[in-house]
Amino acid sequence: MTARFAPMDRPIRTLPWGGLVLALLLFGGGPLFWPGLLSLGRAWSTPEYSHGPLIPLISAWLFLRGLRDDPDPQPGSRWPGLLVVAAALALAALGHLVRIDDVVTYAFILWLGGVVLVSMGFARGRRHLLAVLHLIFMLPLPQFVFWKLTIFLQLTSSQIGVWVISTMGIPVFLDGNIIDLGVYKLQVAEACSGLRYLFPILSFSYLFGILYRGPFWHKAVLFLTAAPLTVLMNAFRIGMIGVLVDRYGIAQAEGFLHVFEGWVIFGACIAILFLMALGLQRLTPARGRGTPLLDLETEGLWPPLRRVFALPATPALWAAAVLSLGLGLAALAGGAASALAVDGSAAALDLATAGAKAMGQGDRFQTRQGDAFAVLEALGEEGAQFDVVICDPPAFAPAKPALEAGLRAYERVARLAAPLVAPGGYLVLCSCSHAADLNAFRNASARGIGRGGRRSQILHTGFAGADHPVLPQLAEGGYLKSLFFRLD
């Protein structure tokens, strides 16, 4: 017997499983990338990256435009996107292990690209990666790159600025980044290097290239012109400030005028890019005078968004969601169950408590006010133990006359702190004493741990960061040091 089924007049409504899995994927990765996003927010509070909050909004708009113009072809394989997601999650996990939040942030951009590919398929999703790539302009540079670039731009802008001043017939001398006008001296500081203009103008030129109605080589010219144009215009600003200071006094380099001059240069860079684009378009025979310079069409952006939530729940999408959710839960569970801060200052503890609440960790954070030695002894009598104990006391040996007493104090800290560390836990001892060199501090700490009844291994020796350099002629400048012990 053969069964026959009549065609249905109405389609069967099913749950949007693809959209639900996509939401699970996005929210599941949140805990893993959260420290990086917090670090990104702190970077946005600085003048160099204050343009950052605008970048995600622009990228979202670019993505919606791409969806509107997408003919929705066959999506192709989604498994390449899963490989990208897995690589991004591995990079984020590495960032957690080495405690570098910027690595987590970079992994977040890679992860978003993988989410696009695994959701839409490789053939279709790769056409939307330009919007994801635009997010790079919201990221802070690595510190070593930032400072090398800052110093280079300072010197370059100073040299070009001095050339501008000299062409005006004004006697001028350049000493490093100091412009000597005789009566006045101008220092080209880090804030005047031009980085505050460079990042947003690069972002603008990238956006400009996407929206520009013209051949690819036009877009490449506009983008590659942005960086040297910014440097030259900033150097011209420095030169004109020197001219104005020579003519009208030092007030021309201070206050509102100084800030206003910067905005004028920023606007001039944008205007020059527009004029360049207009000139390039006029040189193209296929482009008539009536052709719009930029594609600024904004209609029909929201309806295509519904297609995102109508995605099929493919195995690759499920796999990406499970991977992201698993590592996200691991990152959430990997945080400290609780933390106890000890200090003699009530104001310092109140500030620390406010910070913990701002991070949403107020219920995990406790404080204890009192003399550190007395609190350590009391915790030992209570039998308290912690996985990690960090002791960062004041300078016990600020000068050579206090060296002997200071080393005894460091030894006492180590002796009282060692019993508080759980087996296999970690003890971090810090010193900011000029008179106590690393060898003396290490020996005192090791004696204290031994007298506390524990055996230890030194895992790491820490020093000041690159922002706190040490002069070869002044060995005492290396007074910041820390020892990381693992206790049996």
Buried (B, 14 or more C-beta within 10 A) or exposed (E): EEEEEEEEEEEEEEEBBBBBBBEBBBEBBBBBBBBBEBBBEEBBEEEBBBBBEBBEEBBBBBBBBBBBEBEEEEBBBBBBBBBBBBBBBBBBBEBBEEEBBBBBBBBBBBBBBBBBBBBBBBBBBBBBBBBBBBBBBBBBBEEEEBBEBBEEBBBBBBBBBBBBBBEEEBEBEBEEBEBBBEEBEBEBEBBBBBBBBBBBBBBBBBBBBBBBBBBEEBBEBBBEBBBEBBBBBBBBBBBBBBBBBBEEEBEBBEEEBBEEBBEEBBEBBBEBBBEBBEEBBEEEEEBEEEEEBBEEEEEEBEEBEEEBEEBEBBEBBBBBBBBBBEBBEEBEEEEEEEBBBBBEEEEEBEEBBEEBEEEEBEEEBBBEBEEBEEBBEBBBEEEBBBEEBBBEBEBBBBEEEBBEEBBBBBBBBBBBBBBBBEEEBBBBBBBBBBBBBBEBBBBBBBBBBBBBEBEBEEEEEEEBEEEEEBEEEEEEBBBBBBBBBBBE
